[in-house]
């Protein structure tokens, strides 16, 4: 009987250790071939404004936020252990969300922003 309680305890009393460490999350910036890859734009799926019903819907179903979490997870994996899958997923989702055709070329980069001595510091850790 004690063994059953040990197995059920994590269900009722969860451990609140979500993260091994807290580190800055990369920002994803993209550039288009039509601009000769000169102008970089920050990629963000969060809407500027949400009406009341949109807010209520997002409590139960928030596809955009889940997609952004997946993209950020791929970006973090690309920094810690670079692989082709993460890079391809980021490019695929950027093209889909920006509504680009397959013929349009796109580059992305991962930028970490920190504050050092009162000034912003931008470090580019990956560029496709």
N, C-alpha and C positions, 0 to 999 in steps of 0.2 A: 504493500500500500504506500509506503514511503517513496518507493521508486516512481510510482505514478505521479505523486505530487512534485517530485523533482523534474519529471518530464513536462508537467503542465505549468510549472512556475514561470518559465519564460513567456508563456502566452499571457498570463495575467499581470506579471511584473516584468516588463521589458527592460533590457539594458539600454541606456540612452547614450551609447557610444556610436554615433553615426559616422564620425570622421576620425581617421588616425591622426591627421594633422590639419591645421587650417592654413591654407596657402592662397595666394591670389589666383583668381580665375582668369584665364586668358580672354582677351577681347578678340573677336574675329572681324577682320577688315577685308574688304574685297575691292578688286579693280577690274574694270571691263576692258576688253580689247578695243572697243569702239573709242575709248579714251586713251588708247595707247598705253594702258596700265600706269598712267601717271597720277590719277586721282584715286585716293583710297577712301572708301566709305565704311562706316561701322555697320555691321550686320546686327539687327535687333528685331525680334519677332513680337515684342511687346507693343500693344496698341497705345497711342497717345491718350485716347479718351475711352472710357467704358461707361455705357449707360447702365441704368439700374438692372434691367433684364439681362444685359450682357454679364454684369457682375454676378447675378444669381446663377446664370448658366455656367459660369466659370468655376463656381464652387463645386459643381458636380461633374463637369466635363470641360477640360481645358486642353485641347489638342495642341494648341500653339506652345503652351508652356512645356508640355511633355516633349515636343519636338525640339525646343530650345535646350532642354536638359540633355537630350540625347546628343545634340550637336556639341554642347559643351563637354560632355563626357568623352566624345571622340577627340575633341581638341586637347583635353588633358592627357588622354592616352597617347596622342601624337607627340606630346612633349616628353612624357615619361618613357615610353617604349614605341618609337616610331614604327609605323606599319602602313602598308598600302591601303588596307581596308578603311582605316579611319580617315585618311586623306580623301579617298574616293567618296565616302559617305558625306563628308562635309561639302565637297564640290557638288555632289548630286543634290543635296538638300538646299544648297545656296541657289543652284540653277532653278530648282522647282519653286522656291519661295520668291525668287526675283522674276519668275515667269520668263526665263530666257530659253531660246531655242538651242538645239544641240550644236548648231553651227557657230553660235556666239562663244567666244573664249572668255574664260574667267580665271582670275588668280585670287588666292586668298593668303592672308598671313595671320599669324597669331602674335598678338602684342600684349605684353604685361606692363601695366602702369603701376608705378609706386610713387610715394612721396619721400624724397630724401632732402634734408636740410631746407624744408619748406618749398621745394620746387618739384614739379612733376618730372618723373623719369620714365621714358618709354623704351622698352627693350623688345626687339623683334626676335622671337625665338624660332620661328618657322615661316618659310615663305614657299608656296607651291610653285 
